[in-house]
Amino acid sequence: MATAKPSSHPDAELHPKATGFAAKIVQAHQKEEPLKLYSGWFCPFVQRVWTVLEEKKIPYQYIEGGHH
């Protein structure tokens, strides 16, 4: 009889940090700013806010989730 394999978290396969073009934007927003964007780069809700900040050229500091 086979034993059940423990299920892993669905997000376990995601990159822990932004990559590609998103990583360049993250790097550009490391400077201390009054407005902080605490984020998980893969979160669709954060991406909406992130897009508005970029479109409106509002200064912000990007802080990746788990590193604040």
N, CA, C and O atoms as a Tripos MOL2 file, in Angstrom:
@<TRIPOS>MOLECULE
protein
  272   271    68     0     0
PROTEIN
NO_CHARGES

@<TRIPOS>ATOM
      1 N           0.8400   -1.1720    0.0000 N.3       1 MET1
      2 CA          0.0000    0.0000    0.0000 C.3       1 MET1
      3 C           0.8920    1.2450    0.0000 C.2       1 MET1
      4 O           1.8060    1.3630    0.8170 O.2       1 MET1
      5 N           0.6240    2.1500   -0.9050 N.am      2 ALA2
      6 CA          1.4050    3.3840   -1.0240 C.3       2 ALA2
      7 C           0.9610    4.3910    0.0270 C.2       2 ALA2
      8 O          -0.2200    4.4940    0.3590 O.2       2 ALA2
      9 N           1.9280    5.1230    0.5330 N.am      3 THR3
     10 CA          1.5900    6.1750    1.4940 C.3       3 THR3
     11 C           1.3950    7.4840    0.7500 C.2       3 THR3
     12 O           2.0170    7.7280   -0.2840 O.2       3 THR3
     13 N           0.5280    8.3150    1.2870 N.am      4 ALA4
     14 CA          0.2460    9.6060    0.6550 C.3       4 ALA4
     15 C           1.4350   10.5390    0.8300 C.2       4 ALA4
     16 O           1.9950   10.6560    1.9200 O.2       4 ALA4
     17 N           1.8030   11.1890   -0.2400 N.am      5 LYS5
     18 CA          2.8930   12.1600   -0.2060 C.3       5 LYS5
     19 C           2.3600   13.4620    0.3950 C.2       5 LYS5
     20 O           1.3020   13.9360   -0.0170 O.2       5 LYS5
     21 N           3.0700   14.0450    1.3570 N.am      6 PRO6
     22 CA          2.5730   15.2970    1.9260 C.3       6 PRO6
     23 C           2.4980   16.3780    0.8440 C.2       6 PRO6
     24 O           3.4070   16.5150    0.0260 O.2       6 PRO6
     25 N           1.4150   17.1330    0.8520 N.am      7 SER7
     26 CA          1.2640   18.1710   -0.1690 C.3       7 SER7
     27 C           2.1380   19.3680    0.1870 C.2       7 SER7
     28 O           2.2610   19.7430    1.3530 O.2       7 SER7
     29 N           2.7320   19.9490   -0.8270 N.am      8 SER8
     30 CA          3.5440   21.1410   -0.6030 C.3       8 SER8
     31 C           2.6750   22.3730   -0.8350 C.2       8 SER8
     32 O           1.6170   22.2970   -1.4600 O.2       8 SER8
     33 N           3.1310   23.4810   -0.3300 N.am      9 HIS9
     34 CA          2.4000   24.7300   -0.4930 C.3       9 HIS9
     35 C           2.3820   25.0860   -1.9740 C.2       9 HIS9
     36 O           3.3990   24.9180   -2.6460 O.2       9 HIS9
     37 N           1.2480   25.5770   -2.5130 N.am     10 PRO10
     38 CA          1.1800   25.8820   -3.9480 C.3      10 PRO10
     39 C           2.1880   26.9410   -4.4020 C.2      10 PRO10
     40 O           2.5920   26.9510   -5.5650 O.2      10 PRO10
     41 N           2.5920   27.8230   -3.4990 N.am     11 ASP11
     42 CA          3.5450   28.8660   -3.8740 C.3      11 ASP11
     43 C           4.9970   28.4130   -3.7440 C.2      11 ASP11
     44 O           5.9070   29.2010   -4.0040 O.2      11 ASP11
     45 N           5.2300   27.1800   -3.3530 N.am     12 ALA12
     46 CA          6.5900   26.6990   -3.1190 C.3      12 ALA12
     47 C           7.4450   26.7380   -4.3810 C.2      12 ALA12
     48 O           8.6680   26.8350   -4.2910 O.2      12 ALA12
     49 N           6.8300   26.6650   -5.5380 N.am     13 GLU13
     50 CA          7.5700   26.6470   -6.7950 C.3      13 GLU13
     51 C           7.8460   28.0480   -7.3490 C.2      13 GLU13
     52 O           8.5630   28.1750   -8.3420 O.2      13 GLU13
     53 N           7.2980   29.0980   -6.7370 N.am     14 LEU14
     54 CA          7.5020   30.4580   -7.2250 C.3      14 LEU14
     55 C           8.8990   30.9530   -6.8800 C.2      14 LEU14
     56 O           9.4660   30.5790   -5.8540 O.2      14 LEU14
     57 N           9.4410   31.7880   -7.7400 N.am     15 HIS15
     58 CA         10.7190   32.4420   -7.4170 C.3      15 HIS15
     59 C          10.4880   33.3160   -6.1930 C.2      15 HIS15
     60 O           9.4490   33.9710   -6.1050 O.2      15 HIS15
     61 N          11.4080   33.3480   -5.2580 N.am     16 PRO16
     62 CA         11.2100   34.1410   -4.0470 C.3      16 PRO16
     63 C          11.3330   35.6420   -4.2760 C.2      16 PRO16
     64 O          10.9120   36.4340   -3.4330 O.2      16 PRO16
     65 N          11.9010   36.0360   -5.3980 N.am     17 LYS17
     66 CA         12.0770   37.4580   -5.7100 C.3      17 LYS17
     67 C          11.7220   37.7110   -7.1670 C.2      17 LYS17
     68 O          11.6810   36.7990   -7.9930 O.2      17 LYS17
     69 N          11.4690   38.9790   -7.4490 N.am     18 ALA18
     70 CA         11.1660   39.3760   -8.8220 C.3      18 ALA18
     71 C          12.3530   39.0600   -9.7330 C.2      18 ALA18
     72 O          13.5050   39.0800   -9.3000 O.2      18 ALA18
     73 N          12.0560   38.7720  -10.9900 N.am     19 THR19
     74 CA         13.0970   38.4800  -11.9760 C.3      19 THR19
     75 C          12.8580   39.3300  -13.2210 C.2      19 THR19
     76 O          11.8150   39.9710  -13.3510 O.2      19 THR19
     77 N          13.8100   39.3330  -14.1180 N.am     20 GLY20
     78 CA         13.6550   40.0300  -15.3890 C.3      20 GLY20
     79 C          13.4200   41.5210  -15.2300 C.2      20 GLY20
     80 O          14.0590   42.1730  -14.4050 O.2      20 GLY20
     81 N          12.4980   42.0630  -16.0260 N.am     21 PHE21
     82 CA         12.2100   43.4960  -16.0120 C.3      21 PHE21
     83 C          11.7050   43.9490  -14.6430 C.2      21 PHE21
     84 O          12.0570   45.0340  -14.1820 O.2      21 PHE21
     85 N          10.8870   43.1280  -13.9950 N.am     22 ALA22
     86 CA         10.3740   43.4820  -12.6630 C.3      22 ALA22
     87 C          11.5240   43.6740  -11.6750 C.2      22 ALA22
     88 O          11.4650   44.5650  -10.8280 O.2      22 ALA22
     89 N          12.5510   42.8630  -11.7720 N.am     23 ALA23
     90 CA         13.7090   42.9890  -10.8760 C.3      23 ALA23
     91 C          14.4150   44.3230  -11.0750 C.2      23 ALA23
     92 O          14.9280   44.8960  -10.1130 O.2      23 ALA23
     93 N          14.4500   44.8250  -12.3010 N.am     24 LYS24
     94 CA         15.0610   46.1270  -12.5720 C.3      24 LYS24
     95 C          14.2670   47.2490  -11.9110 C.2      24 LYS24
     96 O          14.8500   48.1960  -11.3830 O.2      24 LYS24
     97 N          12.9510   47.1470  -11.9380 N.am     25 ILE25
     98 CA         12.1010   48.1470  -11.2860 C.3      25 ILE25
     99 C          12.2870   48.0740   -9.7730 C.2      25 ILE25
    100 O          12.3940   49.1030   -9.1070 O.2      25 ILE25
    101 N          12.3240   46.8670   -9.2360 N.am     26 VAL26
    102 CA         12.5580   46.6840   -7.7980 C.3      26 VAL26
    103 C          13.8740   47.3420   -7.4030 C.2      26 VAL26
    104 O          13.9300   48.0730   -6.4140 O.2      26 VAL26
    105 N          14.9250   47.0890   -8.1620 N.am     27 GLN27
    106 CA         16.2420   47.6450   -7.8600 C.3      27 GLN27
    107 C          16.2190   49.1740   -7.8830 C.2      27 GLN27
    108 O          16.9160   49.8150   -7.0960 O.2      27 GLN27
    109 N          15.4330   49.7540   -8.7690 N.am     28 ALA28
    110 CA         15.3530   51.2100   -8.8920 C.3      28 ALA28
    111 C          14.6070   51.8540   -7.7210 C.2      28 ALA28
    112 O          14.6520   53.0730   -7.5570 O.2      28 ALA28
    113 N          13.9260   51.0520   -6.9110 N.am     29 HIS29
    114 CA         13.1080   51.5860   -5.8180 C.3      29 HIS29
    115 C          13.5450   51.0620   -4.4560 C.2      29 HIS29
    116 O          12.7110   50.7460   -3.6080 O.2      29 HIS29
    117 N          14.8470   50.9740   -4.2540 N.am     30 GLN30
    118 CA         15.3860   50.5380   -2.9630 C.3      30 GLN30
    119 C          15.6970   51.7060   -2.0330 C.2      30 GLN30
    120 O          15.8550   51.5230   -0.8260 O.2      30 GLN30
    121 N          15.7830   52.9070   -2.6050 N.am     31 LYS31
    122 CA         16.0980   54.1000   -1.8110 C.3      31 LYS31
    123 C          14.9760   54.3620   -0.7960 C.2      31 LYS31
    124 O          13.7960   54.1760   -1.0930 O.2      31 LYS31
    125 N          15.3670   54.7940    0.3910 N.am     32 GLU32
    126 CA         14.4080   55.1310    1.4510 C.3      32 GLU32
    127 C          13.4280   56.1970    0.9510 C.2      32 GLU32
    128 O          13.8430   57.2440    0.4550 O.2      32 GLU32
    129 N          12.1420   55.9270    1.0840 N.am     33 GLU33
    130 CA         11.0710   56.8550    0.7220 C.3      33 GLU33
    131 C          10.0030   56.7920    1.8070 C.2      33 GLU33
    132 O           9.8640   55.7660    2.4740 O.2      33 GLU33
    133 N           9.2430   57.8730    1.9960 N.am     34 PRO34
    134 CA          8.1560   57.8350    2.9880 C.3      34 PRO34
    135 C           7.0990   56.7690    2.6720 C.2      34 PRO34
    136 O           6.5600   56.1280    3.5740 O.2      34 PRO34
    137 N           6.8120   56.5920    1.3860 N.am     35 LEU35
    138 CA          5.8200   55.5970    0.9660 C.3      35 LEU35
    139 C           6.5180   54.2600    0.7610 C.2      35 LEU35
    140 O           7.4490   54.1590   -0.0380 O.2      35 LEU35
    141 N           6.0750   53.2370    1.4770 N.am     36 LYS36
    142 CA          6.6410   51.8910    1.3720 C.3      36 LYS36
    143 C           5.6400   50.9810    0.6720 C.2      36 LYS36
    144 O           4.4540   50.9930    1.0020 O.2      36 LYS36
    145 N           6.1020   50.2050   -0.2800 N.am     37 LEU37
    146 CA          5.2720   49.1900   -0.9240 C.3      37 LEU37
    147 C           5.7930   47.8340   -0.4610 C.2      37 LEU37
    148 O           6.7980   47.3360   -0.9680 O.2      37 LEU37
    149 N           5.0940   47.2400    0.5130 N.am     38 TYR38
    150 CA          5.4400   45.8970    0.9910 C.3      38 TYR38
    151 C           4.7880   44.9230    0.0260 C.2      38 TYR38
    152 O           3.5740   44.9640   -0.1790 O.2      38 TYR38
    153 N           5.5790   44.0580   -0.5580 N.am     39 SER39
    154 CA          5.0820   43.3100   -1.6940 C.3      39 SER39
    155 C           5.5350   41.8650   -1.7270 C.2      39 SER39
    156 O           6.5650   41.4910   -1.1670 O.2      39 SER39
    157 N           4.7420   41.0860   -2.3920 N.am     40 GLY40
    158 CA          5.1350   39.8050   -2.9400 C.3      40 GLY40
    159 C           5.0020   40.0330   -4.4320 C.2      40 GLY40
    160 O           3.8830   40.2360   -4.9030 O.2      40 GLY40
    161 N           6.0640   40.0110   -5.1920 N.am     41 TRP41
    162 CA          6.0450   40.4300   -6.5920 C.3      41 TRP41
    163 C           4.9880   39.7020   -7.4130 C.2      41 TRP41
    164 O           4.5410   40.2160   -8.4380 O.2      41 TRP41
    165 N           4.5820   38.5070   -6.9730 N.am     42 PHE42
    166 CA          3.6480   37.6810   -7.7310 C.3      42 PHE42
    167 C           2.1880   37.9570   -7.3650 C.2      42 PHE42
    168 O           1.2890   37.3920   -7.9880 O.2      42 PHE42
    169 N           1.9290   38.8150   -6.3670 N.am     43 CYS43
    170 CA          0.5690   39.0840   -5.8980 C.3      43 CYS43
    171 C          -0.1700   39.9920   -6.8850 C.2      43 CYS43
    172 O           0.3020   41.0950   -7.1610 O.2      43 CYS43
    173 N          -1.3110   39.5630   -7.4210 N.am     44 PRO44
    174 CA         -2.0330   40.3950   -8.3930 C.3      44 PRO44
    175 C          -2.5570   41.6940   -7.7810 C.2      44 PRO44
    176 O          -2.7120   42.6840   -8.4960 O.2      44 PRO44
    177 N          -2.8280   41.7120   -6.4980 N.am     45 PHE45
    178 CA         -3.3240   42.9300   -5.8510 C.3      45 PHE45
    179 C          -2.2060   43.9560   -5.7310 C.2      45 PHE45
    180 O          -2.4220   45.1450   -5.9690 O.2      45 PHE45
    181 N          -1.0350   43.5090   -5.3690 N.am     46 VAL46
    182 CA          0.1230   44.3990   -5.2850 C.3      46 VAL46
    183 C           0.4890   44.9020   -6.6820 C.2      46 VAL46
    184 O           0.8650   46.0640   -6.8360 O.2      46 VAL46
    185 N           0.3880   44.0580   -7.6860 N.am     47 GLN47
    186 CA          0.7390   44.4660   -9.0430 C.3      47 GLN47
    187 C          -0.1240   45.6340   -9.5120 C.2      47 GLN47
    188 O           0.3570   46.5010  -10.2410 O.2      47 GLN47
    189 N          -1.3800   45.6670   -9.1070 N.am     48 ARG48
    190 CA         -2.2550   46.7890   -9.4870 C.3      48 ARG48
    191 C          -1.7570   48.0890   -8.8770 C.2      48 ARG48
    192 O          -1.6810   49.1110   -9.5590 O.2      48 ARG48
    193 N          -1.4160   48.0520   -7.5900 N.am     49 VAL49
    194 CA         -0.8950   49.2430   -6.9060 C.3      49 VAL49
    195 C           0.4470   49.6320   -7.5070 C.2      49 VAL49
    196 O           0.7010   50.8080   -7.7670 O.2      49 VAL49
    197 N           1.2980   48.6460   -7.7260 N.am     50 TRP50
    198 CA          2.6260   48.8610   -8.2910 C.3      50 TRP50
    199 C           2.5330   49.5510   -9.6480 C.2      50 TRP50
    200 O           3.2970   50.4730   -9.9350 O.2      50 TRP50
    201 N           1.6120   49.1090  -10.4690 N.am     51 THR51
    202 CA          1.4120   49.7090  -11.7950 C.3      51 THR51
    203 C           1.0120   51.1740  -11.6850 C.2      51 THR51
    204 O           1.5280   52.0150  -12.4220 O.2      51 THR51
    205 N           0.1020   51.4850  -10.7740 N.am     52 VAL52
    206 CA         -0.3340   52.8720  -10.5920 C.3      52 VAL52
    207 C           0.8290   53.7420  -10.1140 C.2      52 VAL52
    208 O           1.0210   54.8500  -10.6160 O.2      52 VAL52
    209 N           1.6010   53.2480   -9.1520 N.am     53 LEU53
    210 CA          2.7540   54.0110   -8.6710 C.3      53 LEU53
    211 C           3.7210   54.3220   -9.8140 C.2      53 LEU53
    212 O           4.2320   55.4380   -9.9150 O.2      53 LEU53
    213 N           3.9660   53.3490  -10.6580 N.am     54 GLU54
    214 CA          4.8680   53.5430  -11.7930 C.3      54 GLU54
    215 C           4.2690   54.5010  -12.8260 C.2      54 GLU54
    216 O           4.9530   55.4070  -13.3020 O.2      54 GLU54
    217 N           3.0160   54.3060  -13.1660 N.am     55 GLU55
    218 CA          2.3570   55.1480  -14.1720 C.3      55 GLU55
    219 C           2.3010   56.6140  -13.7370 C.2      55 GLU55
    220 O           2.4940   57.5210  -14.5460 O.2      55 GLU55
    221 N           2.0360   56.8290  -12.4520 N.am     56 LYS56
    222 CA          1.9000   58.1950  -11.9240 C.3      56 LYS56
    223 C           3.2420   58.7650  -11.4650 C.2      56 LYS56
    224 O           3.3210   59.9180  -11.0420 O.2      56 LYS56
    225 N           4.3050   57.9440  -11.5520 N.am     57 LYS57
    226 CA          5.6540   58.3580  -11.1430 C.3      57 LYS57
    227 C           5.6830   58.8490   -9.6890 C.2      57 LYS57
    228 O           6.3100   59.8590   -9.3690 O.2      57 LYS57
    229 N           4.9910   58.1100   -8.8280 N.am     58 ILE58
    230 CA          4.9530   58.4040   -7.3980 C.3      58 ILE58
    231 C           6.1580   57.7260   -6.7470 C.2      58 ILE58
    232 O           6.3360   56.5170   -6.8970 O.2      58 ILE58
    233 N           6.9920   58.4880   -6.0250 N.am     59 PRO59
    234 CA          8.1580   57.8800   -5.3700 C.3      59 PRO59
    235 C           7.7320   56.8880   -4.2780 C.2      59 PRO59
    236 O           6.8410   57.1760   -3.4790 O.2      59 PRO59
    237 N           8.3670   55.7430   -4.2580 N.am     60 TYR60
    238 CA          8.0810   54.7180   -3.2450 C.3      60 TYR60
    239 C           9.3110   53.8530   -3.0490 C.2      60 TYR60
    240 O          10.1880   53.7710   -3.9090 O.2      60 TYR60
    241 N           9.3490   53.2140   -1.8980 N.am     61 GLN61
    242 CA         10.3930   52.2300   -1.6050 C.3      61 GLN61
    243 C           9.7620   50.8510   -1.6980 C.2      61 GLN61
    244 O           8.7630   50.5770   -1.0350 O.2      61 GLN61
    245 N          10.3360   49.9900   -2.5120 N.am     62 TYR62
    246 CA          9.8270   48.6270   -2.6870 C.3      62 TYR62
    247 C          10.4870   47.7150   -1.6490 C.2      62 TYR62
    248 O          11.7120   47.6570   -1.5510 O.2      62 TYR62
    249 N           9.6700   47.0160   -0.8880 N.am     63 ILE63
    250 CA         10.1830   46.0820    0.1130 C.3      63 ILE63
    251 C           9.5330   44.7210   -0.1400 C.2      63 ILE63
    252 O           8.3270   44.5520    0.0400 O.2      63 ILE63
    253 N          10.3420   43.7650   -0.5540 N.am     64 GLU64
    254 CA          9.8560   42.4180   -0.8730 C.3      64 GLU64
    255 C           9.3780   41.7420    0.4020 C.2      64 GLU64
    256 O          10.0350   41.8230    1.4400 O.2      64 GLU64
    257 N           8.2270   41.0720    0.3200 N.am     65 GLY65
    258 CA          7.6640   40.3680    1.4620 C.3      65 GLY65
    259 C           8.6670   39.4470    2.1280 C.2      65 GLY65
    260 O           9.4370   38.7620    1.4540 O.2      65 GLY65
    261 N           8.6560   39.4320    3.4450 N.am     66 GLY66
    262 CA          9.5620   38.5870    4.1860 C.3      66 GLY66
    263 C          10.9130   39.2220    4.4710 C.2      66 GLY66
    264 O          11.7390   38.6470    5.1810 O.2      66 GLY66
    265 N          11.1390   40.4110    3.9170 N.am     67 HIS67
    266 CA         12.4340   41.0790    4.1000 C.3      67 HIS67
    267 C          12.2810   42.4430    4.7420 C.2      67 HIS67
    268 O          13.1140   43.3190    4.5070 O.2      67 HIS67
    269 N          11.2450   42.6580    5.5480 N.am     68 HIS68
    270 CA         11.0270   43.9770    6.1380 C.3      68 HIS68
    271 C          11.2320   43.9840    7.6030 C.2      68 HIS68
    272 O          11.0840   45.0260    8.2420 O.2      68 HIS68
@<TRIPOS>BOND
     1     1     2 1
     2     2     3 1
     3     3     4 2
     4     3     5 am
     5     5     6 1
     6     6     7 1
     7     7     8 2
     8     7     9 am
     9     9    10 1
    10    10    11 1
    11    11    12 2
    12    11    13 am
    13    13    14 1
    14    14    15 1
    15    15    16 2
    16    15    17 am
    17    17    18 1
    18    18    19 1
    19    19    20 2
    20    19    21 am
    21    21    22 1
    22    22    23 1
    23    23    24 2
    24    23    25 am
    25    25    26 1
    26    26    27 1
    27    27    28 2
    28    27    29 am
    29    29    30 1
    30    30    31 1
    31    31    32 2
    32    31    33 am
    33    33    34 1
    34    34    35 1
    35    35    36 2
    36    35    37 am
    37    37    38 1
    38    38    39 1
    39    39    40 2
    40    39    41 am
    41    41    42 1
    42    42    43 1
    43    43    44 2
    44    43    45 am
    45    45    46 1
    46    46    47 1
    47    47    48 2
    48    47    49 am
    49    49    50 1
    50    50    51 1
    51    51    52 2
    52    51    53 am
    53    53    54 1
    54    54    55 1
    55    55    56 2
    56    55    57 am
    57    57    58 1
    58    58    59 1
    59    59    60 2
    60    59    61 am
    61    61    62 1
    62    62    63 1
    63    63    64 2
    64    63    65 am
    65    65    66 1
    66    66    67 1
    67    67    68 2
    68    67    69 am
    69    69    70 1
    70    70    71 1
    71    71    72 2
    72    71    73 am
    73    73    74 1
    74    74    75 1
    75    75    76 2
    76    75    77 am
    77    77    78 1
    78    78    79 1
    79    79    80 2
    80    79    81 am
    81    81    82 1
    82    82    83 1
    83    83    84 2
    84    83    85 am
    85    85    86 1
    86    86    87 1
    87    87    88 2
    88    87    89 am
    89    89    90 1
    90    90    91 1
    91    91    92 2
    92    91    93 am
    93    93    94 1
    94    94    95 1
    95    95    96 2
    96    95    97 am
    97    97    98 1
    98    98    99 1
    99    99   100 2
   100    99   101 am
   101   101   102 1
   102   102   103 1
   103   103   104 2
   104   103   105 am
   105   105   106 1
   106   106   107 1
   107   107   108 2
   108   107   109 am
   109   109   110 1
   110   110   111 1
   111   111   112 2
   112   111   113 am
   113   113   114 1
   114   114   115 1
   115   115   116 2
   116   115   117 am
   117   117   118 1
   118   118   119 1
   119   119   120 2
   120   119   121 am
   121   121   122 1
   122   122   123 1
   123   123   124 2
   124   123   125 am
   125   125   126 1
   126   126   127 1
   127   127   128 2
   128   127   129 am
   129   129   130 1
   130   130   131 1
   131   131   132 2
   132   131   133 am
   133   133   134 1
   134   134   135 1
   135   135   136 2
   136   135   137 am
   137   137   138 1
   138   138   139 1
   139   139   140 2
   140   139   141 am
   141   141   142 1
   142   142   143 1
   143   143   144 2
   144   143   145 am
   145   145   146 1
   146   146   147 1
   147   147   148 2
   148   147   149 am
   149   149   150 1
   150   150   151 1
   151   151   152 2
   152   151   153 am
   153   153   154 1
   154   154   155 1
   155   155   156 2
   156   155   157 am
   157   157   158 1
   158   158   159 1
   159   159   160 2
   160   159   161 am
   161   161   162 1
   162   162   163 1
   163   163   164 2
   164   163   165 am
   165   165   166 1
   166   166   167 1
   167   167   168 2
   168   167   169 am
   169   169   170 1
   170   170   171 1
   171   171   172 2
   172   171   173 am
   173   173   174 1
   174   174   175 1
   175   175   176 2
   176   175   177 am
   177   177   178 1
   178   178   179 1
   179   179   180 2
   180   179   181 am
   181   181   182 1
   182   182   183 1
   183   183   184 2
   184   183   185 am
   185   185   186 1
   186   186   187 1
   187   187   188 2
   188   187   189 am
   189   189   190 1
   190   190   191 1
   191   191   192 2
   192   191   193 am
   193   193   194 1
   194   194   195 1
   195   195   196 2
   196   195   197 am
   197   197   198 1
   198   198   199 1
   199   199   200 2
   200   199   201 am
   201   201   202 1
   202   202   203 1
   203   203   204 2
   204   203   205 am
   205   205   206 1
   206   206   207 1
   207   207   208 2
   208   207   209 am
   209   209   210 1
   210   210   211 1
   211   211   212 2
   212   211   213 am
   213   213   214 1
   214   214   215 1
   215   215   216 2
   216   215   217 am
   217   217   218 1
   218   218   219 1
   219   219   220 2
   220   219   221 am
   221   221   222 1
   222   222   223 1
   223   223   224 2
   224   223   225 am
   225   225   226 1
   226   226   227 1
   227   227   228 2
   228   227   229 am
   229   229   230 1
   230   230   231 1
   231   231   232 2
   232   231   233 am
   233   233   234 1
   234   234   235 1
   235   235   236 2
   236   235   237 am
   237   237   238 1
   238   238   239 1
   239   239   240 2
   240   239   241 am
   241   241   242 1
   242   242   243 1
   243   243   244 2
   244   243   245 am
   245   245   246 1
   246   246   247 1
   247   247   248 2
   248   247   249 am
   249   249   250 1
   250   250   251 1
   251   251   252 2
   252   251   253 am
   253   253   254 1
   254   254   255 1
   255   255   256 2
   256   255   257 am
   257   257   258 1
   258   258   259 1
   259   259   260 2
   260   259   261 am
   261   261   262 1
   262   262   263 1
   263   263   264 2
   264   263   265 am
   265   265   266 1
   266   266   267 1
   267   267   268 2
   268   267   269 am
   269   269   270 1
   270   270   271 1
   271   271   272 2
@<TRIPOS>SUBSTRUCTURE
     1 MET1         2 RESIDUE 1 A MET
     2 ALA2         6 RESIDUE 1 A ALA
     3 THR3        10 RESIDUE 1 A THR
     4 ALA4        14 RESIDUE 1 A ALA
     5 LYS5        18 RESIDUE 1 A LYS
     6 PRO6        22 RESIDUE 1 A PRO
     7 SER7        26 RESIDUE 1 A SER
     8 SER8        30 RESIDUE 1 A SER
     9 HIS9        34 RESIDUE 1 A HIS
    10 PRO10       38 RESIDUE 1 A PRO
    11 ASP11       42 RESIDUE 1 A ASP
    12 ALA12       46 RESIDUE 1 A ALA
    13 GLU13       50 RESIDUE 1 A GLU
    14 LEU14       54 RESIDUE 1 A LEU
    15 HIS15       58 RESIDUE 1 A HIS
    16 PRO16       62 RESIDUE 1 A PRO
    17 LYS17       66 RESIDUE 1 A LYS
    18 ALA18       70 RESIDUE 1 A ALA
    19 THR19       74 RESIDUE 1 A THR
    20 GLY20       78 RESIDUE 1 A GLY
    21 PHE21       82 RESIDUE 1 A PHE
    22 ALA22       86 RESIDUE 1 A ALA
    23 ALA23       90 RESIDUE 1 A ALA
    24 LYS24       94 RESIDUE 1 A LYS
    25 ILE25       98 RESIDUE 1 A ILE
    26 VAL26      102 RESIDUE 1 A VAL
    27 GLN27      106 RESIDUE 1 A GLN
    28 ALA28      110 RESIDUE 1 A ALA
    29 HIS29      114 RESIDUE 1 A HIS
    30 GLN30      118 RESIDUE 1 A GLN
    31 LYS31      122 RESIDUE 1 A LYS
    32 GLU32      126 RESIDUE 1 A GLU
    33 GLU33      130 RESIDUE 1 A GLU
    34 PRO34      134 RESIDUE 1 A PRO
    35 LEU35      138 RESIDUE 1 A LEU
    36 LYS36      142 RESIDUE 1 A LYS
    37 LEU37      146 RESIDUE 1 A LEU
    38 TYR38      150 RESIDUE 1 A TYR
    39 SER39      154 RESIDUE 1 A SER
    40 GLY40      158 RESIDUE 1 A GLY
    41 TRP41      162 RESIDUE 1 A TRP
    42 PHE42      166 RESIDUE 1 A PHE
    43 CYS43      170 RESIDUE 1 A CYS
    44 PRO44      174 RESIDUE 1 A PRO
    45 PHE45      178 RESIDUE 1 A PHE
    46 VAL46      182 RESIDUE 1 A VAL
    47 GLN47      186 RESIDUE 1 A GLN
    48 ARG48      190 RESIDUE 1 A ARG
    49 VAL49      194 RESIDUE 1 A VAL
    50 TRP50      198 RESIDUE 1 A TRP
    51 THR51      202 RESIDUE 1 A THR
    52 VAL52      206 RESIDUE 1 A VAL
    53 LEU53      210 RESIDUE 1 A LEU
    54 GLU54      214 RESIDUE 1 A GLU
    55 GLU55      218 RESIDUE 1 A GLU
    56 LYS56      222 RESIDUE 1 A LYS
    57 LYS57      226 RESIDUE 1 A LYS
    58 ILE58      230 RESIDUE 1 A ILE
    59 PRO59      234 RESIDUE 1 A PRO
    60 TYR60      238 RESIDUE 1 A TYR
    61 GLN61      242 RESIDUE 1 A GLN
    62 TYR62      246 RESIDUE 1 A TYR
    63 ILE63      250 RESIDUE 1 A ILE
    64 GLU64      254 RESIDUE 1 A GLU
    65 GLY65      258 RESIDUE 1 A GLY
    66 GLY66      262 RESIDUE 1 A GLY
    67 HIS67      266 RESIDUE 1 A HIS
    68 HIS68      270 RESIDUE 1 A HIS
